[in-house]
Amino acid sequence: MKISLFLIALFVPFLNLSAAEGQVKSFSFAGEKIKPGSTKSFLLPIKSGSDSTVIPVTIFHGSNIGPVLGITAGVHGLEYAPIMAAQQLPKHLEPKKMSGTVVLVHMANVPAFLNRTLMLNPLDGKNLNRVFPGKDNGTITERIAWTISKEVIERCDYFVDVHAGDANNDLMPYSGYYNYFDMPEVSAKAKEMALALGFDFIVQFGNEQSLKEEAIYCSREATKRNLPAVDIECGRMGIVEEKPVLQIQHALLSLMRHLKIIEGESASVTNPVIIAKRTSVSSKHEGFFYSDITSGNYVKKGMRLGYITDLFGNQIADVTCPVDGVILFKTFNPPVKKGDGLFSIGHIN
């Protein structure tokens, strides 16, 4: 009798574990089922008229119950740091040890990536991060946005969109989230996610009563669907550098620890600089732009930020700072047209 009780006590934990594992169902995606504890990659086909492309997606479906986290990289094809981080992320994920599911979009805008196109999809000339939620019967870019909205974002509990400084932007690293007053719970969870990413600067988007207009932006589409969502901005000048690639990887893994998808403690920042308002500085002329200011520099109102010359090199205008703050990103190369953005300045309280 004592032996029987001993054997029962010995095997009960394993019986409970088996029962818990049995509760995890296969994850359905693109018409297929991914078993718990496994990984599967897909090329989602996108077609609009004579234009076609694919979206590369990998599903990491954990052995244990947990949330679904969606990650998009490469919404802009020349933002290489997020794309390279996404390529390397799978080696850090072991679905058999995970609690929940990660849906990783390796690059959302394959045509822009393959054609080295700044900001726009070369197939229809549209900016993917300006057309969400997209259209089922729209142009190729609108179809990409619609597919990500329906097949990825709609499947998630949490979402993160990863960006960097494009081929004309010198950018400082930061995270961001949407803050709407009529969505206090979603906004609060998004802020916790932004903290868990570990960046010293956090930008608040929105800061309004409600979100009524179309989402337009990828992560704002998630927010509009009542999902806590964050942005990462890390990487600069459309180049591949090891430091931002690793920083993005560490941030994503820290977020997964915060969400209890993988084990360990998150690297949450304890005293970040919160930026609740931004001011853009645009060019009033076309020509050449010159500036010694770099991203991360603190600036003062009235300060000379740079100058513009005509096409012959004659100086025609100074660029002055309209507010006190920190340079989030700047145009770092010479060509500018009238209306082009030169700086984004985060207000510092």
C-alpha positions in Angstrom: 0.0 0.0 0.0 2.8 2.4 0.9 4.6 1.5 -2.4 1.4 2.3 -4.4 1.0 5.7 -2.7 4.6 6.4 -3.4 4.2 5.6 -7.1 1.1 7.8 -7.3 2.9 10.7 -5.7 5.8 10.2 -8.1 3.8 10.2 -11.3 1.1 12.8 -10.5 3.3 15.7 -11.6 3.9 14.0 -14.9 0.2 13.3 -15.4 -0.6 17.0 -14.7 2.1 18.0 -17.2 0.7 15.7 -19.9 -2.8 17.1 -19.2 -1.5 20.7 -19.6 0.2 19.8 -22.8 -2.9 18.2 -24.1 -4.8 21.5 -23.8 -2.5 23.1 -26.4 -4.2 22.9 -29.8 -2.5 23.1 -33.1 -2.2 26.6 -34.5 -4.0 27.1 -37.8 -2.4 29.3 -40.3 -2.7 29.6 -44.1 -4.8 26.5 -44.3 -2.3 24.4 -42.3 -2.0 23.3 -38.7 1.2 23.7 -36.8 1.5 21.2 -33.9 2.5 22.4 -30.4 6.3 22.6 -30.0 7.0 23.1 -33.7 8.0 25.7 -36.3 6.7 26.1 -39.8 7.5 28.7 -42.5 5.2 30.0 -45.2 5.3 32.2 -48.3 2.0 33.9 -48.4 1.1 34.7 -52.1 -0.1 38.2 -52.9 -1.5 39.1 -56.3 -3.2 42.2 -57.7 -3.7 42.4 -61.5 -0.4 41.6 -63.1 1.6 42.4 -59.9 2.5 39.6 -57.5 4.7 39.0 -54.5 5.0 36.9 -51.3 5.2 37.6 -47.6 7.6 35.3 -45.8 6.1 34.3 -42.4 7.4 31.8 -39.7 5.2 30.4 -37.0 6.7 29.3 -33.7 4.0 27.4 -31.8 4.9 26.7 -28.2 4.3 23.5 -26.3 2.5 25.3 -23.5 -0.5 27.7 -23.4 0.3 31.4 -23.8 -0.4 34.5 -25.8 0.1 35.1 -29.6 2.7 37.7 -30.4 2.9 39.1 -33.9 6.1 40.7 -35.2 6.5 42.6 -38.5 9.8 43.7 -40.0 10.6 45.2 -43.4 7.4 47.2 -43.9 10.0 49.5 -45.6 12.4 47.6 -47.7 15.6 49.6 -47.0 15.3 49.4 -43.2 17.8 46.6 -43.0 18.4 46.3 -39.2 14.9 45.0 -38.5 15.0 42.6 -41.5 18.4 41.2 -40.4 17.2 40.9 -36.8 14.2 38.9 -38.0 16.4 36.6 -40.1 18.5 35.8 -37.0 15.6 35.6 -34.4 14.6 31.9 -35.1 17.9 30.6 -33.7 16.9 32.0 -30.3 13.4 30.5 -30.2 12.7 26.9 -29.1 9.0 26.1 -29.5 9.2 23.1 -27.2 10.1 25.5 -24.4 7.7 28.3 -25.3 4.4 29.2 -23.8 2.4 30.7 -26.6 3.0 31.5 -30.2 5.1 33.9 -32.2 4.0 34.9 -35.7 7.1 36.5 -37.4 6.8 38.4 -40.7 10.4 38.4 -41.9 9.8 41.2 -44.3 6.4 42.7 -45.2 7.5 44.5 -48.4 9.5 42.1 -50.4 9.4 44.1 -53.7 10.8 47.2 -51.9 13.6 45.0 -50.4 14.6 43.3 -53.6 14.6 46.5 -55.6 16.3 48.6 -52.9 13.4 51.1 -53.1 13.2 54.0 -50.6 9.9 53.9 -48.6 7.7 52.9 -51.5 6.6 49.6 -53.1 8.1 49.9 -56.7 5.1 47.9 -58.1 2.5 50.5 -57.4 4.5 53.5 -55.9 2.6 53.3 -52.5 4.0 53.4 -48.9 2.9 50.3 -47.1 2.9 52.1 -43.8 0.3 54.5 -45.1 -2.4 52.2 -46.3 -3.5 50.0 -43.4 -5.9 48.1 -43.0 -5.5 47.7 -46.7 -8.0 46.5 -49.3 -8.8 42.9 -50.4 -9.3 44.2 -54.0 -6.8 47.0 -54.0 -3.3 47.5 -55.5 -0.5 45.2 -54.5 0.5 47.3 -51.5 -3.0 47.5 -50.3 -3.3 43.8 -50.7 -0.2 43.3 -48.6 -1.6 45.5 -45.8 -4.9 43.6 -46.0 -3.2 40.2 -45.7 -1.1 41.3 -42.8 -4.2 42.8 -41.1 -6.3 39.7 -41.6 -3.8 36.8 -41.4 -1.4 38.2 -38.8 -2.7 41.1 -36.7 -6.2 39.6 -36.4 -4.7 36.4 -35.0 -2.6 38.1 -32.3 -3.0 39.1 -28.6 0.0 41.5 -28.8 1.8 43.1 -31.7 5.1 44.8 -32.5 6.2 46.5 -35.7 9.9 47.0 -36.2 11.4 49.9 -38.1 14.7 51.7 -38.6 16.2 54.8 -40.2 15.8 54.4 -44.0 18.5 55.2 -46.5 18.0 59.0 -46.0 17.5 59.0 -42.2 20.0 59.2 -39.3 17.8 57.8 -36.4 18.3 57.3 -32.7 16.9 54.1 -31.1 13.6 54.3 -29.3 10.4 52.4 -28.7 6.9 53.8 -29.1 3.3 53.0 -28.3 -0.2 54.4 -28.9 -1.9 56.2 -26.0 -5.7 56.8 -26.4 -7.7 58.1 -23.4 -10.8 55.9 -24.1 -8.6 52.8 -24.3 -6.9 52.9 -20.9 -6.3 49.2 -20.5 -4.9 48.7 -24.0 -2.7 51.8 -23.6 -1.4 50.7 -20.2 -0.4 47.3 -21.5 1.2 48.8 -24.5 3.3 51.1 -22.3 4.4 48.0 -20.3 5.5 46.4 -23.5 7.4 49.5 -24.5 9.2 49.5 -21.2 10.0 45.8 -21.6 11.8 46.5 -24.9 14.5 48.2 -22.9 15.0 51.5 -24.9 16.0 54.6 -23.0 13.6 56.8 -25.0 9.9 56.0 -25.4 7.7 58.0 -27.8 3.9 58.2 -27.1 1.8 58.3 -30.2 -1.8 59.5 -30.2 -2.3 61.1 -26.8 -5.9 61.9 -27.9 -9.3 60.9 -26.7 -9.9 58.3 -29.3 -8.8 56.8 -32.6 -11.6 57.4 -35.1 -9.8 57.6 -38.5 -8.4 54.8 -40.5 -5.3 53.2 -39.0 -2.9 54.0 -41.9 0.0 52.6 -39.9 0.7 49.0 -39.2 1.0 49.0 -35.4 -2.0 51.5 -35.2 -4.1 48.9 -37.0 -3.4 46.5 -34.2 -4.2 49.2 -31.7 -7.5 49.9 -33.5 -8.3 46.2 -33.0 -7.9 46.7 -29.2 -4.5 44.9 -29.2 -1.6 46.3 -27.1 1.0 47.2 -29.7 4.4 48.8 -29.8 6.9 50.1 -32.4 10.7 49.7 -32.4 12.8 52.3 -34.2 16.4 51.1 -34.3 19.0 51.3 -37.0 20.1 54.1 -39.2 20.9 55.3 -42.7 19.7 52.1 -44.4 22.9 50.2 -43.5 23.5 47.0 -41.7 25.3 47.4 -38.4 25.7 44.7 -35.8 24.8 46.8 -32.8 21.2 47.8 -33.8 20.6 44.3 -35.2 21.5 42.8 -31.8 19.6 45.6 -29.9 16.4 44.7 -31.8 16.9 41.0 -31.1 17.5 41.6 -27.4 14.4 43.9 -27.3 12.1 41.3 -28.9 13.4 38.5 -26.6 12.9 40.8 -23.6 9.4 41.5 -24.7 8.7 37.8 -25.0 10.0 37.3 -21.5 7.7 40.1 -20.3 4.7 38.3 -22.0 5.9 34.9 -20.4 6.3 33.4 -23.9 9.9 32.4 -23.0 11.5 32.0 -19.6 13.5 34.7 -17.9 13.2 38.3 -16.7 12.7 41.1 -19.1 15.2 44.0 -19.4 12.6 46.6 -18.7 14.0 50.1 -18.5 13.2 51.8 -15.1 13.6 55.5 -15.9 13.0 56.2 -19.6 12.6 59.6 -21.2 9.0 59.8 -22.3 8.3 61.9 -25.4 4.7 62.8 -25.7 4.9 65.3 -28.5 7.0 65.7 -31.7 7.7 68.5 -34.1 8.7 68.1 -37.7 11.0 70.5 -39.6 10.5 70.5 -43.3 12.5 72.2 -46.2 11.0 75.3 -47.7 13.3 75.0 -50.7 14.9 72.5 -53.1 18.6 72.0 -53.4 21.4 70.8 -51.1 20.9 70.3 -47.3 23.9 70.6 -44.9 23.9 69.9 -41.2 26.3 68.8 -38.5 23.5 67.9 -36.1 23.1 64.2 -35.5 20.3 62.1 -34.1 20.3 62.0 -30.3 21.6 65.6 -30.1 19.7 67.9 -27.7 18.7 71.2 -29.3 17.2 74.5 -28.2 14.6 76.8 -29.8 16.2 79.3 -32.2 19.3 77.2 -32.7 20.7 76.9 -36.2 20.3 73.3 -37.3 21.8 73.6 -40.8 21.3 75.4 -44.1 20.2 74.9 -47.7 21.9 75.9 -50.9 20.5 76.1 -54.4 21.6 73.8 -57.2 24.7 76.0 -57.8 25.8 75.8 -54.1 24.7 79.3 -53.1 23.3 79.4 -49.6 19.6 80.4 -49.7 18.2 79.6 -46.2 19.1 78.7 -42.7 17.2 75.9 -40.9 16.4 76.9 -37.4 15.1 74.9 -34.4 11.4 75.6 -33.5 11.4 73.9 -30.1 13.6 72.6 -27.3 14.1 68.8 -27.6 16.1 65.9 -28.9 16.6 64.9 -32.5 14.8 61.6 -33.1 15.9 61.5 -36.7 17.2 63.7 -39.5 17.8 63.7 -43.2 21.5 63.2 -43.4 22.2 63.3 -47.2 22.2 66.4 -49.4 19.2 66.2 -51.8 16.0 67.9 -50.6 12.8 69.0 -52.3 10.4 71.6 -51.0 8.3 69.9 -48.3 10.8 67.2 -47.5 11.2 66.4 -43.8 14.6 67.4 -42.4 14.2 66.7 -38.7 11.8 65.1 -36.2 12.3 66.7 -32.7 11.0 65.0 -29.6 9.8 67.5 -26.9 11.5 67.1 -23.6 9.5 68.1 -20.5 
